[in-house]
Amino acid sequence: MSDHRRNLYFYYHPNLELDKKLEPLFQLARDNDFHIVEKSSEANIIVAVGGDGTFLQAVRKTDFRQDCLYVGIRSRNEAGLYCDFSIDDHTEIVESMQNAEVEVRRFPVIEATVNNESSYLCINECSVRSTLIKSIDIDVYIDDLHFETFRGDGLIVATPTGSTGYNKSTKGAVVDPKLPCFQVSELASLNNNRFRTLGSSFILSGERTL
């Protein structure tokens, strides 16, 4: 990663078993001149220990920082999109954080603006739905050009890594996480003489504005 990145912040949900597994990692990090900090704002490497859910929480609760690196560590033997290391691989974890040549992946992030005011960042997906149990009408624009008027339960906008979650359950496609794009999937669309939607998910370049 880089020699100048030496401040580590660990994000995890403490319990006796996990604390015991983390102690050798903490000690090995200190032995290799890393500093474990108490505040995420002081870190230049943020380490999430748990699973993909914990990693997503860590990114969100540390405000999607662009000036630091995020590292995902699995606390159990489970596959994940964001966690590249196992908690038992202490040496591999520390060596990777010391290696300036290690591959660093950048995941696409969705920036959602509500009513031209509040802005939110999403690393998996965001959805547009009615707060009531009824259908809603959505005018869909791509780069300020009208694409369609949707009517149904709502729309999901997913990143490539988010395509395996809620998006997939609505029959959306699973997208290669290295592609810079996002996917729009329908939730229970209604088609009649007035409303005629695409009827399937569609994928847009990450450079587009939806």
Long-range contacts (C-beta under 8 A, 24 or more apart in sequence): 1-45, 1-69, 1-96, 1-97, 1-98, 1-99, 1-100, 1-102, 1-104, 2-100, 3-98, 3-100, 4-44, 5-44, 5-45, 5-68, 5-69, 5-97, 6-33, 6-34, 6-35, 6-44, 7-34, 7-35, 7-37, 7-42, 7-43, 7-44, 7-45, 8-34, 8-35, 8-36, 8-37, 8-43, 8-45, 8-46, 8-47, 8-97, 9-36, 9-37, 9-38, 9-39, 9-40, 9-42, 9-43, 9-45, 9-46, 9-47, 9-62, 10-36, 10-47, 10-49, 11-40, 11-46, 11-47, 11-48, 11-49, 11-54, 11-57, 11-58, 11-61, 11-62, 12-48, 12-49, 12-50, 12-54, 12-75, 13-50, 13-54, 18-49, 18-75, 18-87, 21-75, 21-87, 21-88, 22-49, 22-87, 24-90, 25-87, 25-90, 25-93, 25-94, 28-90, 28-91, 28-94, 29-94, 29-97, 32-94, 32-98, 34-94, 34-97, 40-65, 43-68, 44-68, 44-69, 45-69, 45-70, 45-71, 45-97, 46-70, 46-71, 47-71, 47-73, 48-72, 48-73, 48-82, 48-83, 49-73, 49-75, 49-87, 50-74, 50-75, 50-83, 51-75, 51-76, 51-78, 51-80, 51-83, 52-80, 52-81, 52-82, 52-83, 55-80, 55-82, 55-83, 56-82, 56-123, 56-124, 59-123, 60-123, 64-109, 64-121, 64-123, 69-104, 71-96, 71-97, 81-161, 81-164, 81-177, 82-107, 82-161, 105-177, 105-178, 107-159, 107-160, 107-161, 107-177, 108-159, 108-160, 108-161, 108-180, 108-181, 108-182, 108-206, 109-159, 110-157, 110-159, 110-182, 112-157, 122-157, 122-159, 122-162, 123-159, 123-161, 123-162, 124-158, 124-159, 124-161, 124-162, 124-165, 125-156, 125-157, 125-158, 125-159, 125-162, 125-165, 125-166, 125-167, 126-156, 126-157, 127-154, 127-155, 127-156, 127-157, 127-166, 127-187, 128-154, 128-155, 128-157, 129-153, 129-154, 129-187, 130-154, 135-188, 135-190, 137-195, 140-184, 140-210, 141-210, 142-204, 142-208, 142-209, 142-210, 143-208, 143-209, 144-209, 148-196, 148-197, 148-198, 149-195, 149-197, 150-186, 150-189, 150-195, 150-197, 151-189, 151-190, 151-194, 151-195, 151-197, 152-186, 152-187, 152-188, 152-189, 152-190, 152-197, 153-187, 153-188, 154-187, 155-184, 155-185, 155-186, 155-187, 156-183, 156-184, 156-185, 156-186, 156-187, 157-182, 157-183, 157-184, 157-210, 158-182, 158-183, 158-184, 158-185, 159-183, 167-201, 170-201, 171-201, 172-201, 173-201, 173-203, 175-203, 180-205, 180-206, 180-207, 181-205, 181-206, 182-206, 182-208, 182-210, 184-210
